[in-house]
Amino acid sequence: MDPSTQWKELNKKYYKFHQFNPITGEQKFLDFYYQHIAVAKWGGPLAATKNFDQVILMRTDDILKDSIVFFTNSGKIMSRTPYKEADKIPLFDFLEDEHLILLKASGVYYIIDPFKGTKKNHDLGEQFKLNQIQSALIVNNGFVLMAMNFEFYYVQNAHEPEVQQFKPSNLTSFPEHWQVIPSEKSSSGKVELLIANPDGGILHIIENENEIDKKLPDLRNIKMLSLSPTYKNLALLQYYGQRWIMAFITNYFESSEYRQMPIDLKEDDVKKDETAEKDLSILERPKKMFWCGDDCVVLQFILRFLYKNKNEQLAFCYEI
């Protein structure tokens, strides 16, 4: 069968191309790189607001001016909430129940209902006024945060916040990346953390337990880590000099054996645009790394998607 316009040639093979919910409404005027963007699961709404960590000129007709804007997944504005504060925002994401949470570095946060337009204020207390929050990740209807002292804290229910601290991490510098395993997916039945240790290896911290498991100390310069949807297989992204290296570990919590795979983005069979970088291996740090199923990891370089099977070499590079 001859490939049609719905088929794309990638690495000398043809793949069926699908486009879901193309950006056609007011959403098309957004530059996602310069905004805080949150997308609810299961086809829910999208939210956007200004990221004041980025230095950009704000137009008077900017649709995000002094507000948080909610869009349908087809790009139409569904509601708008006033927001004029210019504080650092470590967390801007949807909870499991599709309420948006905006967490400021001071521990003050808002929960906004995109359907009703209601906004509730919460404060995690004085401890984060000086020991400010640097980053945070959603866990169901709660979140885990990391403060300036490199320690981690857990709020199980963002609607009724109670802060509990994980065992001290003993980190001396900020980790490049960390991930949360929700209690329903962990082997312990508790919330667990995987942290890329700046001194090498991975820290494994379990809620309400004193022991910290340190694994793979010989793996250095870990920039990103990602668990598969089954929370069994782990992918690690390392950077040495000007070379990216991927490491895969099957059944991570039962094995410390791993396979490393250099990511050579200069292969002749990788399709590139004439204006693309000649040496893609020295691109800036990937924006995201995530799994598709249990046998494929995706690296996102802004709008470049690099698809790689854990057992083979680079499958293809596709620019959108």
Buried (B, 14 or more C-beta within 10 A) or exposed (E): EEEEEEBBEBBEEBBEEEEEEEBEEEBEEBEEEBBBBBBBEEEBBBBBBBBBEEEEEEEEEBBBEEBBBBBBBEBEEBBBBEBEEEEBBBBBBBBBEBBBBBBBBBBBBBBBBBEEEEBEEBEBEEBBEEBBBBBBBBBBBBBBBBBEBBBBBBBBEBBEBEBEEBBEBEBEEEBBBBBBBBBEBBEEEBBBBBBBBBEBBBBBBBBEEEEBBBBBEEBBBBBBBBBBEEBBBBBBBBBEEEEBBBBBBBEBBEEBEBEEBBBEBEBEEBBBEEEEBEEBBEBEEBEEBBBEEEEBBBBEBEEBBBBBBBEEEBBBBBBE
